[in-house]
Amino acid sequence: MLKKLVFTTALTLAAFTLQSQAQEPRRGGTIRFTAPYAASFVSNDSHVSNQIQDEIYGYALHRTLYKWDSTNNKPVLELAKSVTTSADGLVHTFKLRDDALFHNGRKMTADDIIWSYTRLMDASKNYPGAAYIRRIKGAIDVQNGASKEISGLKKIADFTLEITLIEKGEPGFLFRTATTSILPAKEAQDPNFFNKPIGLGPFKFVEHVPGSRMVFERWEKFYVAGKPYADRLLISPMGEAAARDVAFRNKEIDVSILGPSQYVAYQADANLKKGILEVAEVFTRNMGMNPTYKPFSDKRVRQAINHAIDADLIISRLVRNKAYRATSWLPLSSPAYDKALKPYAFDPEKAKKLLTEAGYPDGFEFEWTASPNESWGVPIVEATIPMLAKVGIKVKVKPVEGSALGGIVAKGDFQAYIWSNTSGPDPLTQMKCFYSKTPRSACNYTTFSNPEVDKLIDEAGATDDLAKRNEILKKANAIVYDEAPVWFFNYNKAVLAHQPWLHGLQPNATELALQYYEDLWVDASSPAAK
Amino acid sequence: MLPYVIRRLIQSVPILLAVAGLVFVMFSVIPGDFASTQMADGRSVVDAEQVARMNTQFGLDDPVHIRFANYVGKLLTLDLGTSFRTRQPVINSLLERIWPSLQLAMAAMLFAIGVGVPLGFLAALKPGGWLDMQSMIVAVSGLSLPQFWLGLMLMYGFALILGWFPSFGYGDGNPRYLVLPAVALGVAPLALLARTTRAAVLEVMNADFVRTARAKGNSEARVMRWHVARNAAVIVLTTLGLQFGSIMGGAVVIEKLFAWPGIGSLLVDSVSLRDIPVVQACILLLVLFFLIVNIIVDVLCALIDPRIKYT
């Protein structure tokens, strides 16, 4: 099963690589993209929002120090040509591109990066990108008002920048999202800058009709020769899946993110099926168990829950196979994914035995906090109720609004919750969510604590050898799997439907809706080809 | 008349304050705050320190009564506050969205009046006749169909199958984009207007003054225009004013469905992200629209029917 999944993922990557190589990209036309997670964008300032919805336009307008390489599933340099790292792994010296021009024609220099990162640490604004920048030495001092400059950012020359981090790690995982976009230092201080922002991205801002669309046009002086291909890019925020479906079928938009029911419908349609891109995203759906609730403090109870629920049945019937069965925390697309691990078998008898051993021969009752989400919310919980009842466990559902779930979990105000949490792309960062010193509010939601896991994470963080690091993390992941702080449900299978005339889509496992638009192009059959 | 209008406008102030208070209390007791919504995607982590900073920044760590006093104080100086999401004044977001919302509301109302009133009027001319039966079917269907479902059906029928209109978006002021959302939004008020008009016309047609007008030898057309229609109009206008509220409420669903950039879609996004200043401002604006429209309706009623006197 797992081999098949890995093979399928590899095949998807290969197919897309081959497809993009086989056809000669066409210049011109308009790409009509959709942002499917809300009815609007927050603002024209990419630093303000951490929502994927806003990152979707950020990829058109801006660039970051690194970008995500979807084919090789790793971060790669974007605004720098090379990087050297000091022996202690903390100081990174970047040779910046000298051909990256802002949309007003001015060359980007190290000053722009320093200014952008310093801006993000402005405590009065609470920019979400600060979560990454604070890993630079001295960044917290700026946030606390103790300094105006980040000591770990040093301009060596106009196109040479030195970044000193507070701990070892791949900087590519820190400086790649649109929340850390590089803005033009001088221009961005103009109070009217964000009415018509400029950036380093492949497309120039034309207009934003809030709640309706963002329009961009090709930046002719983009630093990648010949790109972008399209003349224009139109991004429409469309939060309603049913409306997206009609618009897609009506050929008004070029892409649509599909939910489980639409996935089934599109697969059943011979024409629509041809334009489906599937990726195992770095999200692990799980039921977290609070160890302060007595039954969940016992590993055997947590394992019993993993054995009592028929996850495969739920995935096939309710999630409509729009997910991959979870076999541990780190997902299929993680470089530290452990192919050797097998999912907990559906075995009610074993579950009963474990419960008896733990002192709960008659089961127990718990409250399960869940949002209405169709793939990892109340509908899933309801499906598990009869399964858990068979081993004597009674479930009381506590429905909460999706936007409130995070706050409830971070405060520990739950006995159990069901959620979809990011489990990548950096396996080290993700495994730190099971590090005993990581507080609950900073992602160790089940207050997991295991000295052996701590030791392995420390070891992984200390090594510079990526392959070795991943092997160490695999061991930590296996212990977490055995300890079962969560019910390992599934890994998200993101599905993007695209029109036959749109080419160059990237199977981005971090979030499929995020595409580097400079690689996309429309052929002559698009209604917006001219 | 002017003193009446001024009095009504002054009376609106406590209503608006009461609504503001109600919304404030609601968002103080329901679970979730802006900081925690930032991690709703399961991807972002907002640690306790960040939450504390955000709460301080937005004044959310003050006691409820202080927050409310600050809010009302600002409101009285017409300061709607700063959006948590955009870090920009709320008024900016509202100004961007008012015109599309008004366009949609007016188009929906025109559709409802343009079809509903004549339909009800014609139905009343021959009670129990074919047209009356048909109009009542339309009215009952219009009132019972959920707007979301109706909107989807319109999209399927008129965008996907017939290809007459675009299925979503605002366009560049092209009225083709307005048709489907306006129809979806206008059907329920249309139905109610048709029923109200029919009932009002039937009632007036049986009134003594109409019989007298006919007995005086007035032509049927004159009786209908000057006596029946004019007197029925007061009832219809009153219904119209009340239906404006339903249109503004329905816009929350329809605007999101059709990706229409109005106050409704702004409200939906702001609620889910707990951007409380924007939610409060949107609701106040919708209530204000409703109050103003009803004042206008009252004035129109007085102009149409000389018996109505406002002092």
Chai-1 contact restraints between the chains, C-beta under 6 A:
chainA,res_idxA,chainB,res_idxB,connection_type,confidence,min_distance_angstrom,max_distance_angstrom,comment,restraint_id
A,A38,B,D269,contact,1.0,0.0,6.0,A-B,restraint_1
A,A39,B,K256,contact,1.0,0.0,6.0,A-B,restraint_2
A,A39,B,S265,contact,1.0,0.0,6.0,A-B,restraint_3
A,A39,B,V268,contact,1.0,0.0,6.0,A-B,restraint_4
A,A39,B,D269,contact,1.0,0.0,6.0,A-B,restraint_5
A,S40,B,D269,contact,1.0,0.0,6.0,A-B,restraint_6
A,V42,B,R85,contact,1.0,0.0,6.0,A-B,restraint_7
A,V42,B,T86,contact,1.0,0.0,6.0,A-B,restraint_8
A,S43,B,T86,contact,1.0,0.0,6.0,A-B,restraint_9
A,V48,B,R87,contact,1.0,0.0,6.0,A-B,restraint_10
A,N50,B,Q38,contact,1.0,0.0,6.0,A-B,restraint_11
A,N50,B,S44,contact,1.0,0.0,6.0,A-B,restraint_12
A,N126,B,R53,contact,1.0,0.0,6.0,A-B,restraint_13
A,N126,B,M54,contact,1.0,0.0,6.0,A-B,restraint_14
A,N126,B,Q57,contact,1.0,0.0,6.0,A-B,restraint_15
A,V209,B,Y170,contact,1.0,0.0,6.0,A-B,restraint_16
A,V209,B,P261,contact,1.0,0.0,6.0,A-B,restraint_17
A,P210,B,E96,contact,1.0,0.0,6.0,A-B,restraint_18
A,P210,B,P261,contact,1.0,0.0,6.0,A-B,restraint_19
A,G211,B,P261,contact,1.0,0.0,6.0,A-B,restraint_20
A,G211,B,S265,contact,1.0,0.0,6.0,A-B,restraint_21
A,S212,B,Y170,contact,1.0,0.0,6.0,A-B,restraint_22
A,S212,B,P261,contact,1.0,0.0,6.0,A-B,restraint_23
A,S236,B,A259,contact,1.0,0.0,6.0,A-B,restraint_24
A,M238,B,A259,contact,1.0,0.0,6.0,A-B,restraint_25
A,E240,B,K256,contact,1.0,0.0,6.0,A-B,restraint_26
A,E240,B,L257,contact,1.0,0.0,6.0,A-B,restraint_27
A,A242,B,L152,contact,1.0,0.0,6.0,A-B,restraint_28
A,A243,B,F168,contact,1.0,0.0,6.0,A-B,restraint_29
A,A243,B,L257,contact,1.0,0.0,6.0,A-B,restraint_30
A,V246,B,M155,contact,1.0,0.0,6.0,A-B,restraint_31
A,V246,B,L160,contact,1.0,0.0,6.0,A-B,restraint_32
A,V246,B,S167,contact,1.0,0.0,6.0,A-B,restraint_33
A,A247,B,S167,contact,1.0,0.0,6.0,A-B,restraint_34
A,A247,B,F168,contact,1.0,0.0,6.0,A-B,restraint_35
A,R249,B,L160,contact,1.0,0.0,6.0,A-B,restraint_36
A,N250,B,A159,contact,1.0,0.0,6.0,A-B,restraint_37
A,N250,B,L160,contact,1.0,0.0,6.0,A-B,restraint_38
A,N250,B,S167,contact,1.0,0.0,6.0,A-B,restraint_39
A,E252,B,S167,contact,1.0,0.0,6.0,A-B,restraint_40
A,G402,B,A40,contact,1.0,0.0,6.0,A-B,restraint_41
A,S403,B,G32,contact,1.0,0.0,6.0,A-B,restraint_42
A,S403,B,T37,contact,1.0,0.0,6.0,A-B,restraint_43
A,S403,B,A40,contact,1.0,0.0,6.0,A-B,restraint_44
A,S403,B,S272,contact,1.0,0.0,6.0,A-B,restraint_45
A,A404,B,P31,contact,1.0,0.0,6.0,A-B,restraint_46
A,A404,B,G32,contact,1.0,0.0,6.0,A-B,restraint_47
A,G406,B,S36,contact,1.0,0.0,6.0,A-B,restraint_48
A,G406,B,M39,contact,1.0,0.0,6.0,A-B,restraint_49
A,G406,B,A40,contact,1.0,0.0,6.0,A-B,restraint_50
A,G407,B,G32,contact,1.0,0.0,6.0,A-B,restraint_51
A,G407,B,S36,contact,1.0,0.0,6.0,A-B,restraint_52
A,W419,B,G42,contact,1.0,0.0,6.0,A-B,restraint_53
A,S420,B,G42,contact,1.0,0.0,6.0,A-B,restraint_54
A,N421,B,G42,contact,1.0,0.0,6.0,A-B,restraint_55
A,T422,B,G42,contact,1.0,0.0,6.0,A-B,restraint_56
A,T422,B,R43,contact,1.0,0.0,6.0,A-B,restraint_57
A,S441,B,D47,contact,1.0,0.0,6.0,A-B,restraint_58
A,S441,B,A48,contact,1.0,0.0,6.0,A-B,restraint_59
A,A442,B,V45,contact,1.0,0.0,6.0,A-B,restraint_60
A,A442,B,D47,contact,1.0,0.0,6.0,A-B,restraint_61
A,C443,B,V45,contact,1.0,0.0,6.0,A-B,restraint_62
